[in-house]
Amino acid sequence: MLVLFALGICIGLTLGLTGAGGSIIAVPILMFGMGWTVAQAGPVALLAVASSAAVGAMIGLRQRQVRYRAAILVASCGVVVSPAGLMTAKHIPPHLLTVAFAALLAWASFTALKKSRGSSHVGVSESVGGDGASCLRDAATGRFCWTRSCGQALAITGVGAGFLSGLFGVGGGFFIVPALRRITDLSMNAVIATSMLIIALVSSGAAISAALAGRLPLDVGLPFAFGAVCGMAGGRMVSGKVDGVLLARGFSALCGVIAVLLVAREIYAWR
């Protein structure tokens, strides 16, 4: 139990420091720390990610950074689709699923590195969406001007995040954050805060689906989740004191190394 608690702290700390993308390392941490497969680690990771992201979302709500209507729309689509990801994972051979997850980590590594190169040009309080963003805010109220294209873009984001959440047991922040940056004109702070609420809701839905299917052992899931919550609280307290560019590059390197290790482990197992 102490091992699970310690691993949970690592996940929560990473999630708190990186904003939303750190949940992707929850599954490989459990795979290496506990010797599990992706399918075994996914549901436990979802419980921890949901719990820790909820803490981040509450902080964002208190700071009035969360666009909760958009978050609810994205999360609703994600919750509906996540069981399909869970069912798909059951029918994919463990080795193939692990390699696919390694590819996902490699993509997250590339995205984080690309983000670090552009971080010096965009402040956390500045709008990050371009002129082609689908969801734009009203200058007077600060709320989204809801249009069909805005709703469709948010719904598609939810579908993608929900499927990946169910398939790999990830929160989807690595997918949601870039999507919100592209389709909205929110500040980076608001993007991260809104992503936290989406991650909490989507991961909760996927975790509940896993529990109903008998794939979420609470005796190991709860200590891991409690550690993640503690780590999240600590990470958010010190996140503003850590250089964002250095953090993004470090996270990129971590994802890249884990991806290589996962592939190496599978190659060794096949021999």
Disulfide bonds with the S-S distance in Angstrom:
Cys135-Cys150 2.06
